[in-house]
Amino acid sequence: MSARTVTPNDKSFPLGLVGREIDHLGAPLAEFSTPIFVLEADAVQHNLDAMASWTERRGLELMPHGKTTMSPVLWNRQLAAGATGITVATGWQADVALRAGVPTVQIANACTDAHLLLRLTAWLDAHADQELVCWADSVATIDLMERVLPAESRIGVLVELGASGGRTGARDEGDAVAIAERVAASDRLTLRGVAGYEGALAHDRSPAGLASVGAYCDRLASLVDRVRPLVSGTPWVTAGGSAFFDLVADSFSAVPDVRAILRSGAYLVHDSGFYRGISPIDRSRDTGDDTPLVPAMFGYARVVSIPEPGLALLDAGKRDIPFDEGLPVPVGVSDDLGGHARGLEAEITALNDQHTFLRWSGAAPVRIGDVVKLGLSHPCTAFDKWRLVPIVDAHGVVTEAVETFF
């Protein structure tokens, strides 16, 4: 992809950076406007190293879910840290990843769009060093793909196992084996193994939630041997969001001679909300010898109104920061963006499209024009609001920005 430069339309970037290539900025954060969403460079590197170590110690591969960031620059850093591919959620996202040069792209979904299938196949035909693997949870999906694809296409298929009350996926192992047999008989598709997503089965680490997820992961691990004779090459078995990857690892450890692949993606930036509460290697819980993850994404918003005692309105809203898995958490306040932060005893109670409601008891801890640093929840709905995301070093300097493709 060609070098990207800052434009006047890039939200919250200073005019002084217009025309500058985004990989060499060197501008103080204080020159940017609010609201703004940033990544902290040291924390991103910390999380890259922590997850690489975690998977290596357990003999697992990592194909992190790229739909979290949709940023090829960040994908490349994950690959450089040891990831063996990138996972995406749609055919369009797969096209972005292939064009960005990702060697192995996994679509954690069925692709039933004829236009996208032909587009992806055409790319693979011209790029023998790349591969694409997608999921299927029905014979009907395979029938559709065969009608569209040319003979001897290079698309691999993973049979998806689901669970009652979950999302997609064959609900029964017998059905999953029948799908595998159908793929194995195809002259247009190649069976690569089995896949699933455990995160749809629980939303917390309660005993019941952990039991449900663990039982599902055991089923997926057992399915590998049932389809092994049909698979071309070493079978894949893949699962693992960013909440229960420890349980996935436990189940996969019992399966020999497979490519056991995690797809966790949110680890790269972690968060101060949902994943802080549920990740098996958050710093809030005992991680043993494993290095815990730390939050690397933050928002900054400015006080624009104090209309009544105990309430301030900030200039960030639903169009700027995530809100679907918990509201932001105030972590500090300063006189201006990039200034020295002081503690802040307050809470966020609501977000509108362009406003955040900050409430407190007692004396006002903020003034008009102050800037509040916000810990955020759910990386997967943070990046999509920004075309360019600044990366800030430990000295408050924006060294670069990464482009997103949503």
Secondary structure as UniProt FT lines:
FT   TURN            8..9
FT   TURN            11..12
FT   HELIX           15..17
FT   TURN            18..19
FT   TURN            22..23
FT   STRAND          27..28
FT   HELIX           29..31
FT   STRAND          36..40
FT   HELIX           41..57
FT   TURN            58..59
FT   STRAND          61..62
FT   HELIX           66..68
FT   HELIX           72..80
FT   TURN            81..82
FT   STRAND          86..88
FT   HELIX           91..99
FT   TURN            100..101
FT   STRAND          104..107
FT   HELIX           114..126
FT   TURN            128..129
FT   STRAND          131..136
FT   HELIX           139..148
FT   TURN            151..152
FT   STRAND          155..161
FT   TURN            164..165
FT   HELIX           173..184
FT   STRAND          189..195
FT   HELIX           198..201
FT   HELIX           207..227
FT   HELIX           228..230
FT   STRAND          236..239
FT   HELIX           245..252
FT   TURN            253..254
FT   STRAND          259..262
FT   HELIX           266..268
FT   HELIX           274..278
FT   TURN            280..281
FT   TURN            283..284
FT   TURN            288..289
FT   STRAND          297..308
FT   TURN            309..310
FT   STRAND          311..314
FT   TURN            318..320
FT   TURN            324..325
FT   STRAND          329..334
FT   TURN            337..338
FT   STRAND          347..351
FT   STRAND          356..359
FT   TURN            368..369
FT   STRAND          371..375
FT   HELIX           379..381
FT   HELIX           383..385
FT   STRAND          388..392
FT   TURN            394..395
FT   STRAND          397..403
//
